[in-house]
Amino acid sequence: MVIFLLFQLEVNTLDLPAQSFLIVPLQIFLGDGWTICKTVIAFFVAAIAIQATLWLIKIISETVVSASQLLLSRIISATQHKRSWTAK
């Protein structure tokens, strides 16, 4: 049910063929030559953006993991050095 400002429209009660719900979106994206080109360009840009985002996530996560491992190893070596000093 879609409610507009002054009236109410129930899509379920309209006598629309089922094909219209498939054809209209296809006509929006594949209407004419220029629209087809824009759709293809948009899909390629989206695919490249997704790949770049995944690549950045991988680089950032590797950097964070290596930094945390370095910090952890420094903490462990400092605490082991302190324990060996107090154990004497």
FIGUMI-261243 format. One record per atom (N, C-alpha, C): y, x, z; residue in three letters; atom name. Coordinates in steps of 0.2 Angstrom, whole numbers, always signed. Example, Ala and Ser with C-alpha at 12.3 -4.5 7.8 and 13.67 -1.06 7.14 Angstrom:
<atoms>
<atom><py>-28</py><px>+66</px><pz>+39</pz><resn>ala</resn><name>N</name></atom>
<atom><py>-22</py><px>+62</px><pz>+39</pz><resn>ala</resn><name>CA</name></atom>
<atom><py>-16</py><px>+66</px><pz>+39</pz><resn>ala</resn><name>C</name></atom>
<atom><py>-11</py><px>+64</px><pz>+35</pz><resn>ser</resn><name>N</name></atom>
<atom><py>-5</py><px>+68</px><pz>+36</pz><resn>ser</resn><name>CA</name></atom>
<atom><py>+0</py><px>+64</px><pz>+39</pz><resn>ser</resn><name>C</name></atom>
</atoms>
This chain:
<atoms>
<atom><py>-6</py><px>+4</px><pz>+0</pz><resn>met</resn><name>N</name></atom>
<atom><py>+0</py><px>+0</px><pz>+0</pz><resn>met</resn><name>CA</name></atom>
<atom><py>+6</py><px>+4</px><pz>+0</pz><resn>met</resn><name>C</name></atom>
<atom><py>+11</py><px>+3</px><pz>-5</pz><resn>val</resn><name>N</name></atom>
<atom><py>+17</py><px>+7</px><pz>-5</pz><resn>val</resn><name>CA</name></atom>
<atom><py>+23</py><px>+2</px><pz>-3</pz><resn>val</resn><name>C</name></atom>
<atom><py>+27</py><px>+5</px><pz>+1</pz><resn>ile</resn><name>N</name></atom>
<atom><py>+32</py><px>+0</px><pz>+4</pz><resn>ile</resn><name>CA</name></atom>
<atom><py>+39</py><px>+4</px><pz>+1</pz><resn>ile</resn><name>C</name></atom>
<atom><py>+42</py><px>+0</px><pz>-3</pz><resn>phe</resn><name>N</name></atom>
<atom><py>+49</py><px>+2</px><pz>-5</pz><resn>phe</resn><name>CA</name></atom>
<atom><py>+54</py><px>-1</px><pz>-1</pz><resn>phe</resn><name>C</name></atom>
<atom><py>+61</py><px>+0</px><pz>-3</pz><resn>leu</resn><name>N</name></atom>
<atom><py>+66</py><px>-2</px><pz>+2</pz><resn>leu</resn><name>CA</name></atom>
<atom><py>+66</py><px>-10</px><pz>+3</pz><resn>leu</resn><name>C</name></atom>
<atom><py>+66</py><px>-13</px><pz>-2</pz><resn>leu</resn><name>N</name></atom>
<atom><py>+67</py><px>-21</px><pz>-1</pz><resn>leu</resn><name>CA</name></atom>
<atom><py>+61</py><px>-25</px><pz>-3</pz><resn>leu</resn><name>C</name></atom>
<atom><py>+56</py><px>-22</px><pz>-6</pz><resn>phe</resn><name>N</name></atom>
<atom><py>+50</py><px>-26</px><pz>-7</pz><resn>phe</resn><name>CA</name></atom>
<atom><py>+44</py><px>-22</px><pz>-6</pz><resn>phe</resn><name>C</name></atom>
<atom><py>+38</py><px>-25</px><pz>-6</pz><resn>gln</resn><name>N</name></atom>
<atom><py>+32</py><px>-22</px><pz>-4</pz><resn>gln</resn><name>CA</name></atom>
<atom><py>+27</py><px>-23</px><pz>-10</pz><resn>gln</resn><name>C</name></atom>
<atom><py>+24</py><px>-17</px><pz>-12</pz><resn>leu</resn><name>N</name></atom>
<atom><py>+19</py><px>-17</px><pz>-18</pz><resn>leu</resn><name>CA</name></atom>
<atom><py>+13</py><px>-15</px><pz>-16</pz><resn>leu</resn><name>C</name></atom>
<atom><py>+8</py><px>-19</px><pz>-17</pz><resn>glu</resn><name>N</name></atom>
<atom><py>+1</py><px>-17</px><pz>-15</pz><resn>glu</resn><name>CA</name></atom>
<atom><py>-3</py><px>-15</px><pz>-22</pz><resn>glu</resn><name>C</name></atom>
<atom><py>-4</py><px>-9</px><pz>-22</pz><resn>val</resn><name>N</name></atom>
<atom><py>-7</py><px>-6</px><pz>-28</pz><resn>val</resn><name>CA</name></atom>
<atom><py>-14</py><px>-9</px><pz>-29</pz><resn>val</resn><name>C</name></atom>
<atom><py>-18</py><px>-10</px><pz>-24</pz><resn>asn</resn><name>N</name></atom>
<atom><py>-25</py><px>-13</px><pz>-24</pz><resn>asn</resn><name>CA</name></atom>
<atom><py>-25</py><px>-20</px><pz>-28</pz><resn>asn</resn><name>C</name></atom>
<atom><py>-20</py><px>-24</px><pz>-27</pz><resn>thr</resn><name>N</name></atom>
<atom><py>-20</py><px>-31</px><pz>-30</pz><resn>thr</resn><name>CA</name></atom>
<atom><py>-18</py><px>-31</px><pz>-37</pz><resn>thr</resn><name>C</name></atom>
<atom><py>-15</py><px>-25</px><pz>-40</pz><resn>leu</resn><name>N</name></atom>
<atom><py>-13</py><px>-25</px><pz>-47</pz><resn>leu</resn><name>CA</name></atom>
<atom><py>-19</py><px>-25</px><pz>-51</pz><resn>leu</resn><name>C</name></atom>
<atom><py>-18</py><px>-28</px><pz>-57</pz><resn>asp</resn><name>N</name></atom>
<atom><py>-24</py><px>-28</px><pz>-62</pz><resn>asp</resn><name>CA</name></atom>
<atom><py>-23</py><px>-22</px><pz>-67</pz><resn>asp</resn><name>C</name></atom>
<atom><py>-24</py><px>-16</px><pz>-64</pz><resn>leu</resn><name>N</name></atom>
<atom><py>-24</py><px>-10</px><pz>-68</pz><resn>leu</resn><name>CA</name></atom>
<atom><py>-31</py><px>-8</px><pz>-70</pz><resn>leu</resn><name>C</name></atom>
<atom><py>-32</py><px>-5</px><pz>-76</pz><resn>pro</resn><name>N</name></atom>
<atom><py>-39</py><px>-3</px><pz>-78</pz><resn>pro</resn><name>CA</name></atom>
<atom><py>-40</py><px>+4</px><pz>-74</pz><resn>pro</resn><name>C</name></atom>
<atom><py>-46</py><px>+6</px><pz>-73</pz><resn>ala</resn><name>N</name></atom>
<atom><py>-47</py><px>+12</px><pz>-69</pz><resn>ala</resn><name>CA</name></atom>
<atom><py>-46</py><px>+18</px><pz>-73</pz><resn>ala</resn><name>C</name></atom>
<atom><py>-46</py><px>+17</px><pz>-80</pz><resn>gln</resn><name>N</name></atom>
<atom><py>-44</py><px>+23</px><pz>-84</pz><resn>gln</resn><name>CA</name></atom>
<atom><py>-37</py><px>+25</px><pz>-83</pz><resn>gln</resn><name>C</name></atom>
<atom><py>-32</py><px>+21</px><pz>-81</pz><resn>ser</resn><name>N</name></atom>
<atom><py>-25</py><px>+22</px><pz>-81</pz><resn>ser</resn><name>CA</name></atom>
<atom><py>-24</py><px>+28</px><pz>-75</pz><resn>ser</resn><name>C</name></atom>
<atom><py>-28</py><px>+28</px><pz>-70</pz><resn>phe</resn><name>N</name></atom>
<atom><py>-27</py><px>+32</px><pz>-65</pz><resn>phe</resn><name>CA</name></atom>
<atom><py>-30</py><px>+39</px><pz>-67</pz><resn>phe</resn><name>C</name></atom>
<atom><py>-34</py><px>+40</px><pz>-72</pz><resn>leu</resn><name>N</name></atom>
<atom><py>-35</py><px>+46</px><pz>-75</pz><resn>leu</resn><name>CA</name></atom>
<atom><py>-31</py><px>+49</px><pz>-81</pz><resn>leu</resn><name>C</name></atom>
<atom><py>-29</py><px>+44</px><pz>-85</pz><resn>ile</resn><name>N</name></atom>
<atom><py>-25</py><px>+46</px><pz>-91</pz><resn>ile</resn><name>CA</name></atom>
<atom><py>-18</py><px>+48</px><pz>-89</pz><resn>ile</resn><name>C</name></atom>
<atom><py>-15</py><px>+44</px><pz>-84</pz><resn>val</resn><name>N</name></atom>
<atom><py>-8</py><px>+46</px><pz>-82</pz><resn>val</resn><name>CA</name></atom>
<atom><py>-7</py><px>+53</px><pz>-80</pz><resn>val</resn><name>C</name></atom>
<atom><py>-11</py><px>+55</px><pz>-75</pz><resn>pro</resn><name>N</name></atom>
<atom><py>-10</py><px>+62</px><pz>-73</pz><resn>pro</resn><name>CA</name></atom>
<atom><py>-11</py><px>+67</px><pz>-79</pz><resn>pro</resn><name>C</name></atom>
<atom><py>-16</py><px>+66</px><pz>-83</pz><resn>leu</resn><name>N</name></atom>
<atom><py>-17</py><px>+70</px><pz>-89</pz><resn>leu</resn><name>CA</name></atom>
<atom><py>-11</py><px>+70</px><pz>-93</pz><resn>leu</resn><name>C</name></atom>
<atom><py>-8</py><px>+65</px><pz>-94</pz><resn>gln</resn><name>N</name></atom>
<atom><py>-2</py><px>+64</px><pz>-99</pz><resn>gln</resn><name>CA</name></atom>
<atom><py>+4</py><px>+68</px><pz>-96</pz><resn>gln</resn><name>C</name></atom>
<atom><py>+4</py><px>+68</px><pz>-89</pz><resn>ile</resn><name>N</name></atom>
<atom><py>+9</py><px>+72</px><pz>-86</pz><resn>ile</resn><name>CA</name></atom>
<atom><py>+9</py><px>+79</px><pz>-87</pz><resn>ile</resn><name>C</name></atom>
<atom><py>+2</py><px>+82</px><pz>-86</pz><resn>phe</resn><name>N</name></atom>
<atom><py>+1</py><px>+89</px><pz>-87</pz><resn>phe</resn><name>CA</name></atom>
<atom><py>+0</py><px>+91</px><pz>-94</pz><resn>phe</resn><name>C</name></atom>
<atom><py>-2</py><px>+87</px><pz>-98</pz><resn>leu</resn><name>N</name></atom>
<atom><py>-4</py><px>+89</px><pz>-105</pz><resn>leu</resn><name>CA</name></atom>
<atom><py>-1</py><px>+84</px><pz>-110</pz><resn>leu</resn><name>C</name></atom>
<atom><py>+5</py><px>+82</px><pz>-109</pz><resn>gly</resn><name>N</name></atom>
<atom><py>+9</py><px>+77</px><pz>-113</pz><resn>gly</resn><name>CA</name></atom>
<atom><py>+10</py><px>+80</px><pz>-120</pz><resn>gly</resn><name>C</name></atom>
<atom><py>+14</py><px>+85</px><pz>-121</pz><resn>asp</resn><name>N</name></atom>
<atom><py>+16</py><px>+88</px><pz>-127</pz><resn>asp</resn><name>CA</name></atom>
<atom><py>+15</py><px>+96</px><pz>-127</pz><resn>asp</resn><name>C</name></atom>
<atom><py>+16</py><px>+99</px><pz>-132</pz><resn>gly</resn><name>N</name></atom>
<atom><py>+15</py><px>+106</px><pz>-133</pz><resn>gly</resn><name>CA</name></atom>
<atom><py>+18</py><px>+111</px><pz>-127</pz><resn>gly</resn><name>C</name></atom>
<atom><py>+25</py><px>+109</px><pz>-126</pz><resn>trp</resn><name>N</name></atom>
<atom><py>+29</py><px>+113</px><pz>-121</pz><resn>trp</resn><name>CA</name></atom>
<atom><py>+26</py><px>+112</px><pz>-114</pz><resn>trp</resn><name>C</name></atom>
<atom><py>+24</py><px>+106</px><pz>-113</pz><resn>thr</resn><name>N</name></atom>
<atom><py>+21</py><px>+104</px><pz>-106</pz><resn>thr</resn><name>CA</name></atom>
<atom><py>+15</py><px>+107</px><pz>-105</pz><resn>thr</resn><name>C</name></atom>
<atom><py>+10</py><px>+108</px><pz>-110</pz><resn>ile</resn><name>N</name></atom>
<atom><py>+4</py><px>+111</px><pz>-110</pz><resn>ile</resn><name>CA</name></atom>
<atom><py>+5</py><px>+119</px><pz>-108</pz><resn>ile</resn><name>C</name></atom>
<atom><py>+10</py><px>+122</px><pz>-112</pz><resn>cys</resn><name>N</name></atom>
<atom><py>+12</py><px>+129</px><pz>-111</pz><resn>cys</resn><name>CA</name></atom>
<atom><py>+14</py><px>+130</px><pz>-103</pz><resn>cys</resn><name>C</name></atom>
<atom><py>+19</py><px>+125</px><pz>-101</pz><resn>lys</resn><name>N</name></atom>
<atom><py>+21</py><px>+126</px><pz>-94</pz><resn>lys</resn><name>CA</name></atom>
<atom><py>+15</py><px>+125</px><pz>-89</pz><resn>lys</resn><name>C</name></atom>
<atom><py>+11</py><px>+121</px><pz>-91</pz><resn>thr</resn><name>N</name></atom>
<atom><py>+5</py><px>+120</px><pz>-86</pz><resn>thr</resn><name>CA</name></atom>
<atom><py>+1</py><px>+126</px><pz>-86</pz><resn>thr</resn><name>C</name></atom>
<atom><py>-1</py><px>+129</px><pz>-92</pz><resn>val</resn><name>N</name></atom>
<atom><py>-5</py><px>+135</px><pz>-92</pz><resn>val</resn><name>CA</name></atom>
<atom><py>-1</py><px>+141</px><pz>-88</pz><resn>val</resn><name>C</name></atom>
<atom><py>+5</py><px>+141</px><pz>-90</pz><resn>ile</resn><name>N</name></atom>
<atom><py>+9</py><px>+147</px><pz>-86</pz><resn>ile</resn><name>CA</name></atom>
<atom><py>+9</py><px>+146</px><pz>-79</pz><resn>ile</resn><name>C</name></atom>
<atom><py>+9</py><px>+140</px><pz>-76</pz><resn>ala</resn><name>N</name></atom>
<atom><py>+9</py><px>+138</px><pz>-69</pz><resn>ala</resn><name>CA</name></atom>
<atom><py>+2</py><px>+140</px><pz>-66</pz><resn>ala</resn><name>C</name></atom>
<atom><py>-3</py><px>+138</px><pz>-70</pz><resn>phe</resn><name>N</name></atom>
<atom><py>-10</py><px>+140</px><pz>-67</pz><resn>phe</resn><name>CA</name></atom>
<atom><py>-10</py><px>+148</px><pz>-67</pz><resn>phe</resn><name>C</name></atom>
<atom><py>-8</py><px>+151</px><pz>-72</pz><resn>phe</resn><name>N</name></atom>
<atom><py>-9</py><px>+159</px><pz>-72</pz><resn>phe</resn><name>CA</name></atom>
<atom><py>-4</py><px>+162</px><pz>-66</pz><resn>phe</resn><name>C</name></atom>
<atom><py>+2</py><px>+159</px><pz>-65</pz><resn>val</resn><name>N</name></atom>
<atom><py>+6</py><px>+162</px><pz>-60</pz><resn>val</resn><name>CA</name></atom>
<atom><py>+3</py><px>+160</px><pz>-53</pz><resn>val</resn><name>C</name></atom>
<atom><py>+0</py><px>+154</px><pz>-52</pz><resn>ala</resn><name>N</name></atom>
<atom><py>-3</py><px>+152</px><pz>-46</pz><resn>ala</resn><name>CA</name></atom>
<atom><py>-9</py><px>+157</px><pz>-45</pz><resn>ala</resn><name>C</name></atom>
<atom><py>-13</py><px>+158</px><pz>-50</pz><resn>ala</resn><name>N</name></atom>
<atom><py>-19</py><px>+163</px><pz>-49</pz><resn>ala</resn><name>CA</name></atom>
<atom><py>-17</py><px>+170</px><pz>-47</pz><resn>ala</resn><name>C</name></atom>
<atom><py>-12</py><px>+172</px><pz>-50</pz><resn>ile</resn><name>N</name></atom>
<atom><py>-9</py><px>+179</px><pz>-48</pz><resn>ile</resn><name>CA</name></atom>
<atom><py>-6</py><px>+179</px><pz>-41</pz><resn>ile</resn><name>C</name></atom>
<atom><py>-3</py><px>+174</px><pz>-39</pz><resn>ala</resn><name>N</name></atom>
<atom><py>+0</py><px>+173</px><pz>-33</pz><resn>ala</resn><name>CA</name></atom>
<atom><py>-6</py><px>+173</px><pz>-27</pz><resn>ala</resn><name>C</name></atom>
<atom><py>-11</py><px>+170</px><pz>-29</pz><resn>ile</resn><name>N</name></atom>
<atom><py>-17</py><px>+169</px><pz>-24</pz><resn>ile</resn><name>CA</name></atom>
<atom><py>-20</py><px>+176</px><pz>-24</pz><resn>ile</resn><name>C</name></atom>
<atom><py>-21</py><px>+180</px><pz>-29</pz><resn>gln</resn><name>N</name></atom>
<atom><py>-24</py><px>+186</px><pz>-29</pz><resn>gln</resn><name>CA</name></atom>
<atom><py>-19</py><px>+191</px><pz>-25</pz><resn>gln</resn><name>C</name></atom>
<atom><py>-13</py><px>+191</px><pz>-26</pz><resn>ala</resn><name>N</name></atom>
<atom><py>-8</py><px>+195</px><pz>-23</pz><resn>ala</resn><name>CA</name></atom>
<atom><py>-8</py><px>+194</px><pz>-16</pz><resn>ala</resn><name>C</name></atom>
<atom><py>-8</py><px>+188</px><pz>-14</pz><resn>thr</resn><name>N</name></atom>
<atom><py>-8</py><px>+186</px><pz>-7</pz><resn>thr</resn><name>CA</name></atom>
<atom><py>-15</py><px>+189</px><pz>-3</pz><resn>thr</resn><name>C</name></atom>
<atom><py>-21</py><px>+188</px><pz>-6</pz><resn>leu</resn><name>N</name></atom>
<atom><py>-27</py><px>+190</px><pz>-4</pz><resn>leu</resn><name>CA</name></atom>
<atom><py>-27</py><px>+198</px><pz>-3</pz><resn>leu</resn><name>C</name></atom>
<atom><py>-24</py><px>+201</px><pz>-8</pz><resn>trp</resn><name>N</name></atom>
<atom><py>-23</py><px>+208</px><pz>-8</pz><resn>trp</resn><name>CA</name></atom>
<atom><py>-19</py><px>+211</px><pz>-2</pz><resn>trp</resn><name>C</name></atom>
<atom><py>-13</py><px>+207</px><pz>-1</pz><resn>leu</resn><name>N</name></atom>
<atom><py>-9</py><px>+209</px><pz>+4</pz><resn>leu</resn><name>CA</name></atom>
<atom><py>-12</py><px>+208</px><pz>+11</pz><resn>leu</resn><name>C</name></atom>
<atom><py>-16</py><px>+202</px><pz>+12</pz><resn>ile</resn><name>N</name></atom>
<atom><py>-19</py><px>+201</px><pz>+18</pz><resn>ile</resn><name>CA</name></atom>
<atom><py>-25</py><px>+207</px><pz>+19</pz><resn>ile</resn><name>C</name></atom>
<atom><py>-28</py><px>+209</px><pz>+14</pz><resn>lys</resn><name>N</name></atom>
<atom><py>-33</py><px>+214</px><pz>+15</pz><resn>lys</resn><name>CA</name></atom>
<atom><py>-30</py><px>+221</px><pz>+17</pz><resn>lys</resn><name>C</name></atom>
<atom><py>-24</py><px>+223</px><pz>+14</pz><resn>ile</resn><name>N</name></atom>
<atom><py>-21</py><px>+229</px><pz>+16</pz><resn>ile</resn><name>CA</name></atom>
<atom><py>-18</py><px>+228</px><pz>+23</pz><resn>ile</resn><name>C</name></atom>
<atom><py>-15</py><px>+223</px><pz>+25</pz><resn>ile</resn><name>N</name></atom>
<atom><py>-12</py><px>+222</px><pz>+31</pz><resn>ile</resn><name>CA</name></atom>
<atom><py>-17</py><px>+222</px><pz>+37</pz><resn>ile</resn><name>C</name></atom>
<atom><py>-23</py><px>+219</px><pz>+35</pz><resn>ser</resn><name>N</name></atom>
<atom><py>-28</py><px>+218</px><pz>+40</pz><resn>ser</resn><name>CA</name></atom>
<atom><py>-31</py><px>+225</px><pz>+41</pz><resn>ser</resn><name>C</name></atom>
<atom><py>-32</py><px>+229</px><pz>+36</pz><resn>glu</resn><name>N</name></atom>
<atom><py>-35</py><px>+236</px><pz>+37</pz><resn>glu</resn><name>CA</name></atom>
<atom><py>-30</py><px>+240</px><pz>+41</pz><resn>glu</resn><name>C</name></atom>
<atom><py>-24</py><px>+240</px><pz>+39</pz><resn>thr</resn><name>N</name></atom>
<atom><py>-19</py><px>+243</px><pz>+43</pz><resn>thr</resn><name>CA</name></atom>
<atom><py>-19</py><px>+242</px><pz>+51</pz><resn>thr</resn><name>C</name></atom>
<atom><py>-19</py><px>+235</px><pz>+52</pz><resn>val</resn><name>N</name></atom>
<atom><py>-19</py><px>+233</px><pz>+59</pz><resn>val</resn><name>CA</name></atom>
<atom><py>-26</py><px>+235</px><pz>+62</pz><resn>val</resn><name>C</name></atom>
<atom><py>-31</py><px>+235</px><pz>+59</pz><resn>val</resn><name>N</name></atom>
<atom><py>-38</py><px>+237</px><pz>+62</pz><resn>val</resn><name>CA</name></atom>
<atom><py>-37</py><px>+245</px><pz>+63</pz><resn>val</resn><name>C</name></atom>
<atom><py>-35</py><px>+249</px><pz>+59</pz><resn>ser</resn><name>N</name></atom>
<atom><py>-35</py><px>+256</px><pz>+60</pz><resn>ser</resn><name>CA</name></atom>
<atom><py>-30</py><px>+258</px><pz>+65</pz><resn>ser</resn><name>C</name></atom>
<atom><py>-24</py><px>+254</px><pz>+66</pz><resn>ala</resn><name>N</name></atom>
<atom><py>-19</py><px>+256</px><pz>+71</pz><resn>ala</resn><name>CA</name></atom>
<atom><py>-22</py><px>+254</px><pz>+78</pz><resn>ala</resn><name>C</name></atom>
<atom><py>-26</py><px>+248</px><pz>+78</pz><resn>ser</resn><name>N</name></atom>
<atom><py>-29</py><px>+246</px><pz>+84</pz><resn>ser</resn><name>CA</name></atom>
<atom><py>-34</py><px>+251</px><pz>+86</pz><resn>ser</resn><name>C</name></atom>
<atom><py>-38</py><px>+253</px><pz>+82</pz><resn>gln</resn><name>N</name></atom>
<atom><py>-44</py><px>+258</px><pz>+83</pz><resn>gln</resn><name>CA</name></atom>
<atom><py>-41</py><px>+265</px><pz>+86</pz><resn>gln</resn><name>C</name></atom>
<atom><py>-35</py><px>+267</px><pz>+83</pz><resn>leu</resn><name>N</name></atom>
<atom><py>-32</py><px>+273</px><pz>+85</pz><resn>leu</resn><name>CA</name></atom>
<atom><py>-29</py><px>+272</px><pz>+92</pz><resn>leu</resn><name>C</name></atom>
<atom><py>-26</py><px>+267</px><pz>+93</pz><resn>leu</resn><name>N</name></atom>
<atom><py>-23</py><px>+265</px><pz>+100</pz><resn>leu</resn><name>CA</name></atom>
<atom><py>-29</py><px>+265</px><pz>+105</pz><resn>leu</resn><name>C</name></atom>
<atom><py>-34</py><px>+262</px><pz>+103</pz><resn>leu</resn><name>N</name></atom>
<atom><py>-40</py><px>+261</px><pz>+108</pz><resn>leu</resn><name>CA</name></atom>
<atom><py>-43</py><px>+268</px><pz>+109</pz><resn>leu</resn><name>C</name></atom>
<atom><py>-44</py><px>+272</px><pz>+104</pz><resn>ser</resn><name>N</name></atom>
<atom><py>-47</py><px>+279</px><pz>+105</pz><resn>ser</resn><name>CA</name></atom>
<atom><py>-42</py><px>+283</px><pz>+110</pz><resn>ser</resn><name>C</name></atom>
<atom><py>-36</py><px>+282</px><pz>+109</pz><resn>arg</resn><name>N</name></atom>
<atom><py>-31</py><px>+286</px><pz>+113</pz><resn>arg</resn><name>CA</name></atom>
<atom><py>-31</py><px>+283</px><pz>+121</pz><resn>arg</resn><name>C</name></atom>
<atom><py>-32</py><px>+277</px><pz>+121</pz><resn>ile</resn><name>N</name></atom>
<atom><py>-33</py><px>+274</px><pz>+128</pz><resn>ile</resn><name>CA</name></atom>
<atom><py>-39</py><px>+276</px><pz>+131</pz><resn>ile</resn><name>C</name></atom>
<atom><py>-45</py><px>+276</px><pz>+127</pz><resn>ile</resn><name>N</name></atom>
<atom><py>-51</py><px>+278</px><pz>+130</pz><resn>ile</resn><name>CA</name></atom>
<atom><py>-51</py><px>+286</px><pz>+132</pz><resn>ile</resn><name>C</name></atom>
<atom><py>-48</py><px>+290</px><pz>+128</pz><resn>ser</resn><name>N</name></atom>
<atom><py>-48</py><px>+297</px><pz>+129</pz><resn>ser</resn><name>CA</name></atom>
<atom><py>-44</py><px>+298</px><pz>+135</pz><resn>ser</resn><name>C</name></atom>
<atom><py>-38</py><px>+295</px><pz>+136</pz><resn>ala</resn><name>N</name></atom>
<atom><py>-34</py><px>+296</px><pz>+142</pz><resn>ala</resn><name>CA</name></atom>
<atom><py>-37</py><px>+294</px><pz>+148</pz><resn>ala</resn><name>C</name></atom>
<atom><py>-41</py><px>+288</px><pz>+148</pz><resn>thr</resn><name>N</name></atom>
<atom><py>-44</py><px>+286</px><pz>+154</pz><resn>thr</resn><name>CA</name></atom>
<atom><py>-50</py><px>+290</px><pz>+156</pz><resn>thr</resn><name>C</name></atom>
<atom><py>-53</py><px>+293</px><pz>+151</pz><resn>gln</resn><name>N</name></atom>
<atom><py>-59</py><px>+297</px><pz>+152</pz><resn>gln</resn><name>CA</name></atom>
<atom><py>-56</py><px>+304</px><pz>+155</pz><resn>gln</resn><name>C</name></atom>
<atom><py>-51</py><px>+306</px><pz>+152</pz><resn>his</resn><name>N</name></atom>
<atom><py>-48</py><px>+312</px><pz>+155</pz><resn>his</resn><name>CA</name></atom>
<atom><py>-45</py><px>+311</px><pz>+162</pz><resn>his</resn><name>C</name></atom>
<atom><py>-43</py><px>+306</px><pz>+163</pz><resn>lys</resn><name>N</name></atom>
<atom><py>-40</py><px>+304</px><pz>+170</pz><resn>lys</resn><name>CA</name></atom>
<atom><py>-46</py><px>+304</px><pz>+175</pz><resn>lys</resn><name>C</name></atom>
<atom><py>-52</py><px>+301</px><pz>+173</pz><resn>arg</resn><name>N</name></atom>
<atom><py>-58</py><px>+300</px><pz>+177</pz><resn>arg</resn><name>CA</name></atom>
<atom><py>-61</py><px>+307</px><pz>+178</pz><resn>arg</resn><name>C</name></atom>
<atom><py>-61</py><px>+311</px><pz>+173</pz><resn>ser</resn><name>N</name></atom>
<atom><py>-64</py><px>+318</px><pz>+174</pz><resn>ser</resn><name>CA</name></atom>
<atom><py>-59</py><px>+322</px><pz>+179</pz><resn>ser</resn><name>C</name></atom>
<atom><py>-53</py><px>+321</px><pz>+179</pz><resn>trp</resn><name>N</name></atom>
<atom><py>-48</py><px>+324</px><pz>+184</pz><resn>trp</resn><name>CA</name></atom>
<atom><py>-49</py><px>+322</px><pz>+191</pz><resn>trp</resn><name>C</name></atom>
<atom><py>-50</py><px>+315</px><pz>+192</pz><resn>thr</resn><name>N</name></atom>
<atom><py>-51</py><px>+313</px><pz>+198</pz><resn>thr</resn><name>CA</name></atom>
<atom><py>-58</py><px>+314</px><pz>+201</pz><resn>thr</resn><name>C</name></atom>
<atom><py>-63</py><px>+315</px><pz>+197</pz><resn>ala</resn><name>N</name></atom>
<atom><py>-70</py><px>+316</px><pz>+199</pz><resn>ala</resn><name>CA</name></atom>
<atom><py>-71</py><px>+323</px><pz>+202</pz><resn>ala</resn><name>C</name></atom>
<atom><py>-66</py><px>+327</px><pz>+200</pz><resn>lys</resn><name>N</name></atom>
<atom><py>-67</py><px>+334</px><pz>+203</pz><resn>lys</resn><name>CA</name></atom>
<atom><py>-66</py><px>+335</px><pz>+210</pz><resn>lys</resn><name>C</name></atom>
</atoms>
